[in-house]
Amino acid sequence: MASVTVQAVRKRFGEVEILHGVDIDIADGSFTVLVGPSGCGKSTLLRMIAGLEHISGGEIRIGDRRVNDLPPKQRDIAMVFQNYALYPHMTVRDNMAFALMLAKMDKAAVDAKVGRAAEILGLTVLLERYPRQLSGGQRQRVAMGRAIVRDPQVFLFDEPLSNLDAKLRVAMRTEIKELHQRLKTTSVYVTHDQMEAMTMGDKIVVMREGRIEQTGNPLELYDHPVNTFVAGFIGSPAMNFLPGTLRREGDTARVQLVDGTEVRAPANAAGGDGQAVILGMRPEHLSLDASGGIPTEVVVVEPTGAETHVSCRHHGTDLAVVFRERHAFVPGSTIHLQPDLLHAHLFDAKSGQRLVA
């Protein structure tokens, strides 16, 4: 196992710069997730760590070695791709053993490594089958098995679950996390799915347009987003945003919404009187308030059994609310919502940065 250090890394395609000086420290044995919308540069960065893309600037180190100019086979990494990349004419056993056979490893050692990986992944009874005879989840396990047998210093995962259906993705998330807990090999995982990032990563790196917006563990990003992009990207349903104006009078701070409604500002919120702001509230941090609060029109009610999801609208701005209790709201009716000020956030309307004292 080894740490991975990405220092001031840049990537250009011609005159277009894709990555703008990225810095990431990935600890030995950790599971780090690179997450962001399509085109943010996360897969390009992963391919640069793997040696599949040239580095335009900066440095990448795996352990103590600078690997900028090393070919992939000399980096001691194993990569699991989105499309599995299995050889269709080879059995599961031969697919998993292929890299070891190329390295001219002793056959008994190869059989032992393949057998161990197959046992870990529940593939033992499938070793003589061909890829066409496997389900999508089984093919993904074979792709992971091919990586495991190499016993690399670092695993790299490039959106490995995106071709699977929703139910299987959830199951495979658990399997990959359990696998990491068992092997404790340093892993770097790329996804555009923030739920995968939240449930799998020890550390999450949120990227946008070739830059890092925020790095931290899942709950740090969820509870303390640095800006509206991270706040809106992490969490499902996403955080609600209401534009307003900050009003300060002595020690009291309130947010005046577009309809004139005023609510207290979140605890420890910074900002000056008259500043244009955005009030951020997670769906589960809104509660009913018969005596006041934010008036909203009920649009859609979605009972899930354990929760009630309600889509509301406040003067043209959509809000999502999650109630733990069961409610029988009528679409078109008005309900009043009160944010939990200990968990609400205030952002500068112009920069999107969180305003915290």
C-alpha positions in Angstrom: 0.0 0.0 0.0 1.0 3.6 -0.5 -0.1 7.2 -0.2 -0.8 9.3 -3.3 0.2 12.9 -3.6 -1.2 15.2 -6.3 0.7 18.5 -6.2 -0.2 21.6 -8.4 -1.2 19.2 -11.2 -2.4 20.8 -14.5 -3.8 19.4 -17.7 -4.1 21.1 -21.0 -5.6 19.9 -24.3 -4.0 22.3 -26.7 -4.9 25.8 -25.5 -7.7 24.6 -23.2 -6.7 24.0 -19.6 -8.8 21.2 -18.0 -7.2 21.0 -14.6 -6.0 24.2 -12.9 -3.3 23.3 -10.3 -5.0 20.5 -8.3 -3.6 19.6 -4.8 -4.7 16.4 -3.1 -3.1 14.3 -0.3 -4.5 10.7 -0.3 -3.5 8.8 2.9 -2.1 5.3 2.8 -5.0 2.8 3.1 -7.8 5.4 2.7 -10.8 5.4 0.3 -10.9 8.8 -1.4 -13.7 9.7 -3.8 -13.4 12.3 -6.5 -16.9 13.6 -7.2 -18.4 16.4 -9.4 -20.5 17.0 -12.4 -19.6 15.7 -15.9 -16.7 17.6 -17.4 -15.2 18.7 -14.0 -11.9 16.9 -14.7 -12.2 14.0 -12.2 -11.8 11.2 -14.7 -8.9 13.0 -16.4 -7.2 13.3 -13.0 -7.7 9.6 -12.3 -6.2 8.7 -15.7 -3.2 10.9 -14.9 -2.6 9.1 -11.7 -2.8 5.8 -13.7 -0.4 7.1 -16.3 -3.0 7.0 -19.1 -2.9 10.8 -19.6 0.2 13.0 -19.8 0.7 15.6 -17.0 1.0 19.2 -18.3 2.3 20.5 -15.0 2.9 19.6 -11.4 3.8 16.3 -9.8 2.2 13.0 -8.8 3.8 10.7 -6.3 2.8 7.2 -5.3 4.5 6.5 -2.1 7.9 8.0 -2.3 8.2 7.7 -6.1 7.6 10.6 -8.5 5.6 8.9 -11.3 5.1 11.7 -13.8 7.1 9.9 -16.5 6.5 6.3 -15.5 4.3 4.1 -17.8 1.2 2.6 -16.2 2.8 -0.9 -15.7 5.6 0.6 -13.6 3.3 2.5 -11.2 2.0 -0.6 -9.2 -1.6 0.4 -9.6 -4.7 -1.5 -10.8 -7.7 0.2 -12.5 -11.3 -0.9 -12.6 -13.1 0.7 -15.6 -16.7 1.7 -16.2 -17.2 -0.8 -19.1 -15.4 -3.7 -17.2 -12.9 -4.2 -20.1 -13.0 -8.0 -20.0 -11.7 -10.2 -22.8 -14.8 -11.9 -24.2 -13.0 -15.0 -25.5 -11.4 -15.8 -22.1 -13.0 -17.4 -19.1 -13.4 -15.6 -15.8 -10.3 -17.5 -14.5 -8.2 -16.5 -17.5 -9.4 -12.9 -17.4 -8.3 -12.6 -13.7 -5.0 -14.4 -14.4 -4.1 -12.6 -17.6 -1.8 -9.9 -16.1 0.0 -12.4 -13.9 0.6 -14.7 -16.8 2.0 -11.8 -18.8 4.4 -11.2 -15.9 5.5 -14.9 -16.2 4.4 -15.7 -12.6 4.6 -19.3 -11.6 1.3 -21.1 -12.4 0.8 -22.4 -8.9 1.1 -18.8 -7.5 -1.3 -17.6 -10.2 -3.9 -20.2 -9.3 -3.5 -19.3 -5.6 -4.0 -15.6 -6.2 -7.0 -16.2 -8.5 -8.6 -18.6 -6.1 -8.2 -16.2 -3.2 -9.7 -13.3 -5.2 -12.5 -15.5 -6.4 -13.3 -16.5 -2.9 -13.4 -12.9 -1.6 -15.7 -11.9 -4.4 -18.0 -14.9 -4.5 -16.8 -15.9 -8.0 -15.5 -19.4 -7.3 -18.4 -21.2 -9.0 -18.1 -18.9 -12.1 -14.4 -19.3 -12.9 -15.1 -21.4 -16.0 -17.8 -19.1 -17.5 -17.3 -16.5 -20.2 -18.2 -12.8 -19.7 -21.3 -13.2 -22.0 -22.7 -15.7 -19.5 -22.5 -13.2 -16.6 -24.7 -10.5 -15.2 -23.5 -6.9 -15.1 -22.8 -7.2 -11.3 -20.8 -10.5 -11.9 -18.8 -8.8 -14.7 -17.9 -6.0 -12.3 -16.8 -8.5 -9.7 -14.5 -10.1 -12.3 -13.1 -6.7 -13.2 -12.4 -6.1 -9.5 -10.9 -9.6 -9.1 -8.5 -8.9 -12.0 -7.3 -5.9 -10.0 -7.1 -7.7 -6.7 -4.8 -10.5 -7.9 -2.2 -8.0 -8.9 -1.9 -6.9 -5.2 -1.3 -3.3 -6.2 -0.3 -0.4 -4.0 -3.3 1.6 -5.2 -6.8 0.7 -6.7 -8.3 3.2 -9.1 -12.0 3.0 -9.9 -13.4 5.0 -12.8 -17.2 5.2 -12.4 -17.4 1.4 -12.0 -21.1 1.2 -11.2 -22.6 3.6 -13.7 -23.7 0.8 -16.1 -25.6 -1.1 -13.4 -29.3 -0.6 -12.5 -30.2 1.3 -9.3 -30.7 -1.7 -7.0 -27.5 -3.4 -8.1 -25.6 -0.2 -7.7 -26.6 0.0 -4.0 -25.5 -3.6 -3.5 -22.2 -3.1 -5.2 -21.5 0.0 -3.2 -21.6 -2.1 -0.1 -19.5 -4.8 -1.7 -16.8 -2.4 -2.7 -16.7 -0.7 0.7 -16.6 -4.1 2.4 -13.8 -5.2 0.1 -11.8 -2.1 1.0 -12.3 -2.6 4.7 -10.9 -6.2 4.2 -7.9 -5.4 1.9 -7.1 -1.9 3.3 -5.5 -1.0 -0.1 -5.4 2.8 -0.9 -8.3 3.5 -3.3 -9.2 6.4 -5.5 -12.8 6.3 -6.8 -14.4 8.6 -9.4 -18.1 9.1 -9.6 -20.7 11.8 -10.5 -23.1 10.3 -8.0 -22.9 12.2 -4.7 -24.7 9.4 -2.9 -22.0 7.0 -3.9 -19.4 9.5 -2.6 -21.2 10.0 0.7 -21.7 6.3 1.5 -18.3 5.0 0.3 -15.6 7.6 0.9 -13.4 8.2 4.0 -12.5 11.5 2.2 -14.4 13.3 -0.6 -12.9 15.7 -3.0 -15.6 17.9 -4.7 -14.5 19.2 -8.1 -15.9 21.8 -10.5 -14.5 23.0 -13.8 -11.0 21.6 -13.1 -10.7 23.0 -9.5 -11.3 21.6 -6.1 -14.2 23.2 -4.3 -13.9 21.4 -1.0 -12.2 18.4 0.6 -13.3 16.6 3.8 -15.1 13.6 5.2 -18.7 13.1 4.1 -20.4 14.7 7.2 -18.0 17.7 7.1 -19.1 18.4 3.6 -22.8 17.8 4.4 -22.8 19.9 7.6 -20.3 22.6 6.7 -20.3 23.3 2.9 -18.0 26.2 2.0 -20.2 27.5 -0.8 -23.6 27.1 -2.6 -22.1 24.7 -5.1 -21.0 22.1 -2.5 -24.1 22.7 -0.5 -26.3 22.0 -3.5 -24.3 19.1 -4.8 -23.9 17.1 -1.6 -27.1 15.8 -0.2 -30.3 14.2 -1.6 -32.7 15.8 -1.8 -30.5 18.8 -2.4 -30.3 21.8 0.0 -32.9 24.5 -0.5 -31.9 28.1 -1.3 -34.0 31.2 -0.8 -32.7 34.6 -1.8 -33.0 37.5 0.6 -31.4 40.5 2.3 -29.6 40.4 5.6 -31.0 42.9 8.2 -29.0 43.7 11.3 -30.2 45.7 14.3 -28.0 45.6 17.4 -27.3 42.0 18.2 -30.2 40.7 16.1 -29.8 39.4 12.6 -32.7 38.5 10.3 -33.1 37.5 6.7 -35.7 39.3 4.8 -37.1 37.2 1.9 -38.4 38.5 -1.4 -42.0 38.6 -0.1 -41.0 40.6 3.0 -41.1 37.6 5.3 -38.4 37.7 7.9 -36.7 34.8 9.6 -33.9 34.8 12.1 -30.4 34.4 10.5 -28.6 31.1 11.2 -26.4 30.8 14.3 -23.0 32.4 13.8 -23.8 33.9 10.5 -21.6 36.7 9.3 -22.4 39.5 6.8 -23.4 43.2 6.9 -26.7 45.0 7.1 -28.3 45.2 3.6 -26.1 42.5 2.1 -27.7 40.3 -0.5 -27.7 36.7 0.8 -29.0 33.2 0.2 -30.5 31.2 3.0 -29.7 27.5 2.8 -31.8 24.9 4.5 -31.6 21.1 4.2 -35.0 19.4 3.5 -34.9 17.6 6.9 -34.2 20.8 8.8 -37.5 22.4 8.0 -40.5 22.0 10.3 -44.1 23.2 10.4 -44.8 26.4 12.3 -48.5 27.4 12.6 -47.6 30.7 14.2 -45.4 32.1 11.5 -42.4 31.0 9.4 -42.0 30.9 5.6 -45.3 30.7 3.7 -45.1 28.1 1.0 -47.5 26.5 -1.5 -47.8 22.7 -1.4 -47.2 21.4 -5.0 -46.7 17.6 -4.7 -46.9 15.2 -1.7 -44.9 12.0 -1.9 -45.5 9.6 1.1 -42.8 7.0 1.3 -44.0 5.2 4.4 -41.1 6.1 6.7 -41.2 9.8 5.6 -43.3 12.3 3.8 -41.6 14.2 1.0 -43.2 17.5 0.1 -42.4 19.7 -2.9 -43.3 23.3 -2.1 -42.9 26.7 -3.8 -42.2 30.1 -2.2 -42.6 33.0 -4.6 -41.3 31.1 -7.6 -38.5 29.2 -5.7 -39.0 25.5 -5.3 -38.4 23.9 -1.9 -38.1 20.2 -0.9 -39.1 19.2 2.6 -38.7 15.9 4.3 -41.0 15.2 7.3 -40.5 12.2 9.6 -44.2 12.3 10.4 -47.0 11.4 8.0 -49.0 14.4 6.7 -52.0 14.6 4.3 -51.3 18.0 2.8 -53.6 19.1 -0.1 -51.8 20.4 -3.2 -52.4 24.1 -3.6 -52.7 24.7 0.2 -50.3 26.9 2.1 -48.1 25.7 4.9 -45.6 27.7 7.0 -42.1 26.4 7.5 -39.5 27.2 10.1 -35.8 26.4 9.5 -33.7 24.8 12.2 -31.2 27.7 12.8 -28.5 25.4 14.2 -28.3 23.6 10.9 -29.2 26.4 8.4 -26.6 28.3 6.4 -26.1 31.8 5.0 -24.3 32.4 1.8 -23.2 35.6 0.0 -25.5 36.0 -3.0 -22.7 37.3 -5.3 -19.8 34.9 -4.5 -21.7 31.9 -3.2 -19.3 31.6 -0.2 -20.7 30.7 3.2 -20.9 33.6 5.6 -19.8 32.4 9.0 -18.5 34.4 11.9 
